[in-house]
Amino acid sequence: MKKTTLLLFAFLVFASTDLVFAQKGKELYSITSDKIDISFTTAYTFNDLVKVKAELEKMNIQLTYQNLVFAKNGKLKQITASIKYPDGEGSSFASRELQEGDNPGFRKTFR
């Protein structure tokens, strides 16, 4: 009984530590008043994309998704997007099917 309890405790400590590090590593994007850094990866869900768009709208930045394809697990598979900044600048991209390590997106530093 004592051995089972000890093993269960060790497993729970390991699992909770793993979850903490997984949450820290899940930063999908960075939006501040100084810069934006958005890398679209297979980690994104539809809700993540909605959240990014809403945060940018608060800064008067228009993000438009022209095409979104999701895998059966709900994760982003393919994306076409464009962005327009308040100063009139903008850009766009279209991805192929995203693979691990792919991270198309938008990066801009505001002066």
N, CA, C and O atoms as CSV, one atom per row, in Angstrom:
chain,resi,resn,atom,element,x,y,z
A,1,MET,N,N,0.829,-1.193,0.000
A,1,MET,CA,C,0.000,0.000,0.000
A,1,MET,C,C,0.870,1.252,0.000
A,1,MET,O,O,0.616,2.197,-0.747
A,2,LYS,N,N,1.908,1.248,0.852
A,2,LYS,CA,C,2.772,2.416,0.941
A,2,LYS,C,C,3.509,2.637,-0.388
A,2,LYS,O,O,3.708,3.775,-0.811
A,3,LYS,N,N,3.908,1.546,-1.036
A,3,LYS,CA,C,4.614,1.633,-2.306
A,3,LYS,C,C,3.693,2.199,-3.391
A,3,LYS,O,O,4.125,3.017,-4.203
A,4,THR,N,N,2.438,1.773,-3.410
A,4,THR,CA,C,1.461,2.267,-4.378
A,4,THR,C,C,1.218,3.754,-4.180
A,4,THR,O,O,1.156,4.508,-5.151
A,5,THR,N,N,1.079,4.179,-2.933
A,5,THR,CA,C,0.861,5.591,-2.634
A,5,THR,C,C,2.060,6.424,-3.083
A,5,THR,O,O,1.892,7.503,-3.652
A,6,LEU,N,N,3.253,5.931,-2.831
A,6,LEU,CA,C,4.465,6.635,-3.230
A,6,LEU,C,C,4.560,6.746,-4.750
A,6,LEU,O,O,4.920,7.801,-5.272
A,7,LEU,N,N,4.243,5.671,-5.456
A,7,LEU,CA,C,4.266,5.700,-6.918
A,7,LEU,C,C,3.221,6.670,-7.463
A,7,LEU,O,O,3.492,7.413,-8.406
A,8,LEU,N,N,2.040,6.661,-6.878
A,8,LEU,CA,C,0.983,7.573,-7.301
A,8,LEU,C,C,1.414,9.020,-7.068
A,8,LEU,O,O,1.211,9.872,-7.933
A,9,PHE,N,N,1.998,9.298,-5.922
A,9,PHE,CA,C,2.476,10.645,-5.612
A,9,PHE,C,C,3.545,11.086,-6.621
A,9,PHE,O,O,3.503,12.211,-7.119
A,10,ALA,N,N,4.496,10.203,-6.920
A,10,ALA,CA,C,5.559,10.535,-7.875
A,10,ALA,C,C,4.970,10.817,-9.255
A,10,ALA,O,O,5.397,11.752,-9.933
A,11,PHE,N,N,4.006,10.023,-9.668
A,11,PHE,CA,C,3.357,10.236,-10.960
A,11,PHE,C,C,2.649,11.581,-10.999
A,11,PHE,O,O,2.761,12.307,-11.986
A,12,LEU,N,N,1.923,11.924,-9.939
A,12,LEU,CA,C,1.200,13.194,-9.906
A,12,LEU,C,C,2.151,14.388,-9.941
A,12,LEU,O,O,1.874,15.382,-10.613
A,13,VAL,N,N,3.255,14.299,-9.231
A,13,VAL,CA,C,4.247,15.381,-9.257
A,13,VAL,C,C,4.807,15.527,-10.667
A,13,VAL,O,O,4.919,16.641,-11.178
A,14,PHE,N,N,5.156,14.417,-11.293
A,14,PHE,CA,C,5.691,14.451,-12.652
A,14,PHE,C,C,4.664,15.019,-13.623
A,14,PHE,O,O,5.003,15.866,-14.449
A,15,ALA,N,N,3.433,14.576,-13.539
A,15,ALA,CA,C,2.379,15.032,-14.448
A,15,ALA,C,C,2.088,16.514,-14.266
A,15,ALA,O,O,1.932,17.237,-15.250
A,16,SER,N,N,2.011,16.973,-13.027
A,16,SER,CA,C,1.708,18.388,-12.803
A,16,SER,C,C,2.871,19.275,-13.241
A,16,SER,O,O,2.645,20.366,-13.763
A,17,THR,N,N,4.101,18.832,-13.041
A,17,THR,CA,C,5.262,19.591,-13.510
A,17,THR,C,C,5.248,19.682,-15.024
A,17,THR,O,O,5.523,20.740,-15.588
A,18,ASP,N,N,4.931,18.585,-15.678
A,18,ASP,CA,C,4.861,18.557,-17.131
A,18,ASP,C,C,3.790,19.517,-17.636
A,18,ASP,O,O,4.000,20.202,-18.637
A,19,LEU,N,N,2.658,19.576,-16.967
A,19,LEU,CA,C,1.585,20.486,-17.367
A,19,LEU,C,C,1.999,21.939,-17.210
A,19,LEU,O,O,1.671,22.768,-18.059
A,20,VAL,N,N,2.706,22.259,-16.151
A,20,VAL,CA,C,3.156,23.636,-15.942
A,20,VAL,C,C,4.074,24.060,-17.081
A,20,VAL,O,O,3.910,25.147,-17.635
A,21,PHE,N,N,5.037,23.216,-17.437
A,21,PHE,CA,C,5.946,23.564,-18.526
A,21,PHE,C,C,5.220,23.610,-19.861
A,21,PHE,O,O,5.563,24.430,-20.713
A,22,ALA,N,N,4.237,22.761,-20.066
A,22,ALA,CA,C,3.467,22.788,-21.310
A,22,ALA,C,C,2.709,24.095,-21.428
A,22,ALA,O,O,2.633,24.662,-22.518
A,23,GLN,N,N,2.147,24.586,-20.340
A,23,GLN,CA,C,1.420,25.846,-20.380
A,23,GLN,C,C,2.362,27.008,-20.679
A,23,GLN,O,O,2.007,27.899,-21.450
A,24,LYS,N,N,3.546,27.016,-20.089
A,24,LYS,CA,C,4.502,28.091,-20.338
A,24,LYS,C,C,4.944,28.091,-21.795
A,24,LYS,O,O,5.149,29.157,-22.376
A,25,GLY,N,N,5.092,26.925,-22.387
A,25,GLY,CA,C,5.545,26.828,-23.763
A,25,GLY,C,C,4.458,27.099,-24.778
A,25,GLY,O,O,4.724,27.073,-25.979
A,26,LYS,N,N,3.253,27.356,-24.336
A,26,LYS,CA,C,2.133,27.497,-25.245
A,26,LYS,C,C,1.907,28.925,-25.717
A,26,LYS,O,O,0.881,29.198,-26.339
A,27,GLU,N,N,2.816,29.838,-25.447
A,27,GLU,CA,C,2.633,31.211,-25.906
A,27,GLU,C,C,2.635,31.207,-27.429
A,27,GLU,O,O,3.661,30.961,-28.063
A,28,LEU,N,N,1.478,31.481,-28.000
A,28,LEU,CA,C,1.324,31.402,-29.441
A,28,LEU,C,C,1.672,32.700,-30.147
A,28,LEU,O,O,2.029,32.691,-31.326
A,29,TYR,N,N,1.573,33.803,-29.445
A,29,TYR,CA,C,1.828,35.102,-30.065
A,29,TYR,C,C,2.128,36.128,-28.986
A,29,TYR,O,O,1.896,35.898,-27.799
A,30,SER,N,N,2.657,37.285,-29.435
A,30,SER,CA,C,2.950,38.386,-28.523
A,30,SER,C,C,2.445,39.673,-29.158
A,30,SER,O,O,2.858,40.038,-30.259
A,31,ILE,N,N,1.551,40.353,-28.456
A,31,ILE,CA,C,1.014,41.621,-28.937
A,31,ILE,C,C,1.181,42.641,-27.820
A,31,ILE,O,O,0.588,42.504,-26.750
A,32,THR,N,N,1.992,43.665,-28.073
A,32,THR,CA,C,2.180,44.754,-27.115
A,32,THR,C,C,2.015,46.070,-27.867
A,32,THR,O,O,1.842,46.077,-29.086
A,33,SER,N,N,2.068,47.171,-27.146
A,33,SER,CA,C,1.955,48.474,-27.810
A,33,SER,C,C,3.194,48.771,-28.655
A,33,SER,O,O,3.144,49.626,-29.540
A,34,ASP,N,N,4.304,48.077,-28.395
A,34,ASP,CA,C,5.554,48.297,-29.131
A,34,ASP,C,C,5.703,47.415,-30.361
A,34,ASP,O,O,6.301,47.822,-31.357
A,35,LYS,N,N,5.154,46.201,-30.289
A,35,LYS,CA,C,5.367,45.271,-31.399
A,35,LYS,C,C,4.324,44.165,-31.404
A,35,LYS,O,O,3.649,43.899,-30.410
A,36,ILE,N,N,4.224,43.539,-32.556
A,36,ILE,CA,C,3.428,42.316,-32.652
A,36,ILE,C,C,4.320,41.225,-33.232
A,36,ILE,O,O,5.172,41.486,-34.081
A,37,ASP,N,N,4.114,40.030,-32.773
A,37,ASP,CA,C,4.833,38.862,-33.269
A,37,ASP,C,C,3.843,37.705,-33.241
A,37,ASP,O,O,3.585,37.112,-32.194
A,38,ILE,N,N,3.303,37.402,-34.401
A,38,ILE,CA,C,2.296,36.349,-34.508
A,38,ILE,C,C,2.823,35.292,-35.459
A,38,ILE,O,O,3.079,35.579,-36.629
A,39,SER,N,N,2.986,34.088,-34.976
A,39,SER,CA,C,3.421,32.962,-35.793
A,39,SER,C,C,2.314,31.922,-35.781
A,39,SER,O,O,2.020,31.331,-34.742
A,40,PHE,N,N,1.709,31.704,-36.917
A,40,PHE,CA,C,0.612,30.746,-37.009
A,40,PHE,C,C,1.194,29.345,-37.158
A,40,PHE,O,O,1.938,29.064,-38.098
A,41,THR,N,N,0.845,28.479,-36.225
A,41,THR,CA,C,1.369,27.116,-36.213
A,41,THR,C,C,0.223,26.124,-36.070
A,41,THR,O,O,-0.942,26.503,-35.953
A,42,THR,N,N,0.577,24.864,-36.083
A,42,THR,CA,C,-0.412,23.805,-35.907
A,42,THR,C,C,-0.941,23.741,-34.474
A,42,THR,O,O,-1.801,22.914,-34.173
A,43,ALA,N,N,-0.441,24.597,-33.594
A,43,ALA,CA,C,-0.941,24.633,-32.216
A,43,ALA,C,C,-2.223,25.458,-32.096
A,43,ALA,O,O,-2.932,25.350,-31.097
A,44,TYR,N,N,-2.527,26.280,-33.103
A,44,TYR,CA,C,-3.694,27.164,-33.037
A,44,TYR,C,C,-5.005,26.411,-33.227
A,44,TYR,O,O,-5.091,25.459,-34.003
A,45,THR,N,N,-6.019,26.863,-32.499
A,45,THR,CA,C,-7.396,26.416,-32.704
A,45,THR,C,C,-8.184,27.610,-33.245
A,45,THR,O,O,-7.662,28.722,-33.314
A,46,PHE,N,N,-9.426,27.380,-33.624
A,46,PHE,CA,C,-10.273,28.470,-34.100
A,46,PHE,C,C,-10.388,29.560,-33.034
A,46,PHE,O,O,-10.305,30.748,-33.346
A,47,ASN,N,N,-10.578,29.156,-31.780
A,47,ASN,CA,C,-10.706,30.133,-30.690
A,47,ASN,C,C,-9.442,30.975,-30.521
A,47,ASN,O,O,-9.531,32.162,-30.208
A,48,ASP,N,N,-8.271,30.380,-30.723
A,48,ASP,CA,C,-7.019,31.139,-30.661
A,48,ASP,C,C,-6.997,32.214,-31.743
A,48,ASP,O,O,-6.579,33.344,-31.489
A,49,LEU,N,N,-7.444,31.869,-32.940
A,49,LEU,CA,C,-7.453,32.822,-34.053
A,49,LEU,C,C,-8.420,33.970,-33.790
A,49,LEU,O,O,-8.129,35.119,-34.123
A,50,VAL,N,N,-9.564,33.663,-33.198
A,50,VAL,CA,C,-10.535,34.704,-32.842
A,50,VAL,C,C,-9.930,35.652,-31.810
A,50,VAL,O,O,-10.102,36.868,-31.899
A,51,LYS,N,N,-9.227,35.095,-30.841
A,51,LYS,CA,C,-8.607,35.897,-29.779
A,51,LYS,C,C,-7.540,36.840,-30.346
A,51,LYS,O,O,-7.483,38.009,-29.964
A,52,VAL,N,N,-6.701,36.340,-31.252
A,52,VAL,CA,C,-5.669,37.170,-31.875
A,52,VAL,C,C,-6.314,38.329,-32.618
A,52,VAL,O,O,-5.895,39.477,-32.472
A,53,LYS,N,N,-7.332,38.030,-33.412
A,53,LYS,CA,C,-8.028,39.060,-34.191
A,53,LYS,C,C,-8.622,40.127,-33.271
A,53,LYS,O,O,-8.512,41.319,-33.556
A,54,ALA,N,N,-9.244,39.712,-32.181
A,54,ALA,CA,C,-9.860,40.656,-31.240
A,54,ALA,C,C,-8.807,41.550,-30.576
A,54,ALA,O,O,-9.031,42.749,-30.407
A,55,GLU,N,N,-7.666,40.974,-30.200
A,55,GLU,CA,C,-6.610,41.778,-29.574
A,55,GLU,C,C,-6.052,42.813,-30.545
A,55,GLU,O,O,-5.764,43.944,-30.152
A,56,LEU,N,N,-5.901,42.433,-31.803
A,56,LEU,CA,C,-5.393,43.372,-32.800
A,56,LEU,C,C,-6.399,44.480,-33.089
A,56,LEU,O,O,-6.013,45.628,-33.311
A,57,GLU,N,N,-7.680,44.145,-33.089
A,57,GLU,CA,C,-8.715,45.158,-33.334
A,57,GLU,C,C,-8.680,46.252,-32.273
A,57,GLU,O,O,-8.989,47.406,-32.571
A,58,LYS,N,N,-8.311,45.912,-31.045
A,58,LYS,CA,C,-8.187,46.909,-29.979
A,58,LYS,C,C,-7.105,47.936,-30.306
A,58,LYS,O,O,-7.130,49.055,-29.794
A,59,MET,N,N,-6.154,47.553,-31.161
A,59,MET,CA,C,-5.058,48.440,-31.558
A,59,MET,C,C,-5.314,49.052,-32.944
A,59,MET,O,O,-4.410,49.622,-33.554
A,60,ASN,N,N,-6.548,48.926,-33.427
A,60,ASN,CA,C,-6.927,49.407,-34.764
A,60,ASN,C,C,-6.124,48.737,-35.875
A,60,ASN,O,O,-5.811,49.359,-36.890
A,61,ILE,N,N,-5.800,47.486,-35.674
A,61,ILE,CA,C,-5.113,46.683,-36.685
A,61,ILE,C,C,-6.125,45.674,-37.214
A,61,ILE,O,O,-6.748,44.938,-36.449
A,62,GLN,N,N,-6.275,45.653,-38.533
A,62,GLN,CA,C,-7.250,44.757,-39.153
A,62,GLN,C,C,-6.565,43.469,-39.604
A,62,GLN,O,O,-5.675,43.491,-40.455
A,63,LEU,N,N,-6.982,42.368,-39.032
A,63,LEU,CA,C,-6.496,41.053,-39.437
A,63,LEU,C,C,-7.652,40.334,-40.105
A,63,LEU,O,O,-8.731,40.205,-39.528
A,64,THR,N,N,-7.423,39.868,-41.323
A,64,THR,CA,C,-8.467,39.175,-42.072
A,64,THR,C,C,-7.972,37.783,-42.427
A,64,THR,O,O,-6.870,37.614,-42.949
A,65,TYR,N,N,-8.801,36.790,-42.138
A,65,TYR,CA,C,-8.498,35.416,-42.527
A,65,TYR,C,C,-9.292,35.117,-43.791
A,65,TYR,O,O,-10.521,35.050,-43.750
A,66,GLN,N,N,-8.598,34.935,-44.920
A,66,GLN,CA,C,-9.292,34.619,-46.154
A,66,GLN,C,C,-9.579,33.127,-46.283
A,66,GLN,O,O,-10.560,32.730,-46.911
A,67,ASN,N,N,-8.721,32.306,-45.688
A,67,ASN,CA,C,-8.898,30.861,-45.782
A,67,ASN,C,C,-8.348,30.205,-44.521
A,67,ASN,O,O,-7.214,30.465,-44.118
A,68,LEU,N,N,-9.149,29.367,-43.912
A,68,LEU,CA,C,-8.728,28.597,-42.743
A,68,LEU,C,C,-9.129,27.146,-42.951
A,68,LEU,O,O,-10.278,26.859,-43.285
A,69,VAL,N,N,-8.193,26.237,-42.758
A,69,VAL,CA,C,-8.475,24.807,-42.833
A,69,VAL,C,C,-7.969,24.198,-41.530
A,69,VAL,O,O,-6.848,24.463,-41.096
A,70,PHE,N,N,-8.818,23.376,-40.917
A,70,PHE,CA,C,-8.466,22.746,-39.649
A,70,PHE,C,C,-8.408,21.233,-39.803
A,70,PHE,O,O,-9.157,20.646,-40.583
A,71,ALA,N,N,-7.514,20.616,-39.054
A,71,ALA,CA,C,-7.419,19.159,-39.011
A,71,ALA,C,C,-8.585,18.608,-38.192
A,71,ALA,O,O,-9.306,19.366,-37.543
A,72,LYS,N,N,-8.761,17.319,-38.223
A,72,LYS,CA,C,-9.851,16.681,-37.468
A,72,LYS,C,C,-9.742,16.928,-35.968
A,72,LYS,O,O,-10.750,16.909,-35.261
A,73,ASN,N,N,-8.524,17.160,-35.476
A,73,ASN,CA,C,-8.331,17.417,-34.041
A,73,ASN,C,C,-8.598,18.874,-33.662
A,73,ASN,O,O,-8.417,19.256,-32.505
A,74,GLY,N,N,-9.030,19.694,-34.640
A,74,GLY,CA,C,-9.361,21.086,-34.359
A,74,GLY,C,C,-8.190,22.050,-34.444
A,74,GLY,O,O,-8.344,23.240,-34.171
A,75,LYS,N,N,-7.030,21.550,-34.816
A,75,LYS,CA,C,-5.831,22.390,-34.915
A,75,LYS,C,C,-5.683,22.933,-36.340
A,75,LYS,O,O,-6.101,22.303,-37.311
A,76,LEU,N,N,-5.083,24.109,-36.433
A,76,LEU,CA,C,-4.890,24.779,-37.713
A,76,LEU,C,C,-4.051,23.924,-38.656
A,76,LEU,O,O,-3.022,23.367,-38.271
A,77,LYS,N,N,-4.516,23.834,-39.899
A,77,LYS,CA,C,-3.835,23.021,-40.898
A,77,LYS,C,C,-3.315,23.885,-42.055
A,77,LYS,O,O,-2.253,23.615,-42.616
A,78,GLN,N,N,-4.081,24.928,-42.400
A,78,GLN,CA,C,-3.707,25.802,-43.510
A,78,GLN,C,C,-4.343,27.164,-43.280
A,78,GLN,O,O,-5.439,27.256,-42.727
A,79,ILE,N,N,-3.650,28.236,-43.710
A,79,ILE,CA,C,-4.161,29.583,-43.462
A,79,ILE,C,C,-3.728,30.539,-44.569
A,79,ILE,O,O,-2.611,30.465,-45.082
A,80,THR,N,N,-4.634,31.427,-44.915
A,80,THR,CA,C,-4.340,32.586,-45.758
A,80,THR,C,C,-4.843,33.785,-44.975
A,80,THR,O,O,-5.998,33.812,-44.548
A,81,ALA,N,N,-3.980,34.780,-44.783
A,81,ALA,CA,C,-4.352,35.924,-43.949
A,81,ALA,C,C,-3.709,37.199,-44.471
A,81,ALA,O,O,-2.686,37.172,-45.156
A,82,SER,N,N,-4.344,38.324,-44.124
A,82,SER,CA,C,-3.776,39.635,-44.449
A,82,SER,C,C,-3.947,40.543,-43.244
A,82,SER,O,O,-4.819,40.332,-42.401
A,83,ILE,N,N,-3.099,41.552,-43.180
A,83,ILE,CA,C,-3.123,42.475,-42.056
A,83,ILE,C,C,-2.962,43.896,-42.589
A,83,ILE,O,O,-2.237,44.136,-43.555
A,84,LYS,N,N,-3.652,44.828,-41.941
A,84,LYS,CA,C,-3.527,46.243,-42.304
A,84,LYS,C,C,-3.344,47.032,-41.018
A,84,LYS,O,O,-4.160,46.954,-40.100
A,85,TYR,N,N,-2.251,47.796,-40.971
A,85,TYR,CA,C,-1.903,48.580,-39.799
A,85,TYR,C,C,-2.508,49.975,-39.895
A,85,TYR,O,O,-2.862,50.414,-40.989
A,86,PRO,N,N,-2.634,50.681,-38.772
A,86,PRO,CA,C,-3.216,52.030,-38.782
A,86,PRO,C,C,-2.472,53.019,-39.689
A,86,PRO,O,O,-3.071,53.971,-40.188
A,87,ASP,N,N,-1.172,52.795,-39.901
A,87,ASP,CA,C,-0.393,53.705,-40.754
A,87,ASP,C,C,-0.582,53.425,-42.244
A,87,ASP,O,O,0.037,54.077,-43.085
A,88,GLY,N,N,-1.440,52.451,-42.568
A,88,GLY,CA,C,-1.717,52.130,-43.963
A,88,GLY,C,C,-0.894,50.983,-44.514
A,88,GLY,O,O,-1.232,50.433,-45.562
A,89,GLU,N,N,0.177,50.611,-43.833
A,89,GLU,CA,C,0.981,49.472,-44.274
A,89,GLU,C,C,0.197,48.186,-44.080
A,89,GLU,O,O,-0.743,48.122,-43.288
A,90,GLY,N,N,0.599,47.172,-44.814
A,90,GLY,CA,C,-0.045,45.883,-44.662
A,90,GLY,C,C,0.748,44.804,-45.362
A,90,GLY,O,O,1.715,45.086,-46.069
A,91,SER,N,N,0.338,43.586,-45.164
A,91,SER,CA,C,0.949,42.454,-45.844
A,91,SER,C,C,-0.005,41.276,-45.781
A,91,SER,O,O,-1.019,41.309,-45.084
A,92,SER,N,N,0.341,40.239,-46.521
A,92,SER,CA,C,-0.491,39.038,-46.525
A,92,SER,C,C,0.383,37.828,-46.828
A,92,SER,O,O,1.524,37.965,-47.269
A,93,PHE,N,N,-0.164,36.658,-46.589
A,93,PHE,CA,C,0.526,35.420,-46.926
A,93,PHE,C,C,-0.503,34.311,-47.094
A,93,PHE,O,O,-1.633,34.409,-46.615
A,94,ALA,N,N,-0.091,33.266,-47.778
A,94,ALA,CA,C,-0.891,32.050,-47.914
A,94,ALA,C,C,0.036,30.882,-47.613
A,94,ALA,O,O,1.110,30.767,-48.204
A,95,SER,N,N,-0.374,30.028,-46.706
A,95,SER,CA,C,0.470,28.888,-46.345
A,95,SER,C,C,0.075,27.666,-47.161
A,95,SER,O,O,-1.042,27.563,-47.668
A,96,ARG,N,N,0.998,26.769,-47.269
A,96,ARG,CA,C,0.676,25.421,-47.731
A,96,ARG,C,C,0.163,24.693,-46.495
A,96,ARG,O,O,-0.070,25.330,-45.468
A,97,GLU,N,N,-0.014,23.403,-46.563
A,97,GLU,CA,C,-0.411,22.669,-45.366
A,97,GLU,C,C,0.709,22.790,-44.336
A,97,GLU,O,O,1.854,22.427,-44.604
A,98,LEU,N,N,0.363,23.305,-43.151
A,98,LEU,CA,C,1.357,23.545,-42.106
A,98,LEU,C,C,1.941,22.239,-41.580
A,98,LEU,O,O,1.228,21.255,-41.382
A,99,GLN,N,N,3.232,22.252,-41.363
A,99,GLN,CA,C,3.949,21.128,-40.777
A,99,GLN,C,C,4.559,21.600,-39.464
A,99,GLN,O,O,4.652,22.803,-39.223
A,100,GLU,N,N,4.972,20.673,-38.619
A,100,GLU,CA,C,5.675,21.048,-37.395
A,100,GLU,C,C,6.875,21.905,-37.781
A,100,GLU,O,O,7.624,21.559,-38.694
A,101,GLY,N,N,7.053,23.012,-37.090
A,101,GLY,CA,C,8.166,23.903,-37.376
A,101,GLY,C,C,7.805,25.055,-38.302
A,101,GLY,O,O,8.524,26.053,-38.344
A,102,ASP,N,N,6.703,24.940,-39.048
A,102,ASP,CA,C,6.250,26.056,-39.884
A,102,ASP,C,C,5.678,27.137,-38.980
A,102,ASP,O,O,5.006,26.834,-37.994
A,103,ASN,N,N,5.939,28.386,-39.309
A,103,ASN,CA,C,5.385,29.473,-38.505
A,103,ASN,C,C,5.237,30.761,-39.316
A,103,ASN,O,O,5.831,31.782,-38.971
A,104,PRO,N,N,4.447,30.718,-40.392
A,104,PRO,CA,C,4.208,31.969,-41.116
A,104,PRO,C,C,3.443,32.929,-40.214
A,104,PRO,O,O,2.768,32.498,-39.280
A,105,GLY,N,N,3.543,34.207,-40.483
A,105,GLY,CA,C,2.812,35.147,-39.643
A,105,GLY,C,C,3.184,36.580,-39.911
A,105,GLY,O,O,3.642,36.930,-40.999
A,106,PHE,N,N,2.982,37.401,-38.909
A,106,PHE,CA,C,3.218,38.830,-39.022
A,106,PHE,C,C,4.086,39.295,-37.866
A,106,PHE,O,O,3.878,38.915,-36.714
A,107,ARG,N,N,5.067,40.130,-38.201
A,107,ARG,CA,C,5.936,40.714,-37.192
A,107,ARG,C,C,6.131,42.184,-37.533
A,107,ARG,O,O,6.460,42.520,-38.671
A,108,LYS,N,N,5.935,43.048,-36.569
A,108,LYS,CA,C,6.117,44.486,-36.802
A,108,LYS,C,C,6.478,45.152,-35.486
A,108,LYS,O,O,5.904,44.856,-34.438
A,109,THR,N,N,7.447,46.061,-35.564
A,109,THR,CA,C,7.819,46.884,-34.422
A,109,THR,C,C,7.313,48.288,-34.692
A,109,THR,O,O,7.558,48.847,-35.762
A,110,PHE,N,N,6.609,48.859,-33.727
A,110,PHE,CA,C,6.065,50.204,-33.868
A,110,PHE,C,C,7.038,51.200,-33.260
A,110,PHE,O,O,7.597,50.952,-32.191
A,111,ARG,N,N,7.236,52.293,-33.913
A,111,ARG,CA,C,8.170,53.316,-33.420
A,111,ARG,C,C,7.426,54.410,-32.721
A,111,ARG,O,O,8.038,55.362,-32.237
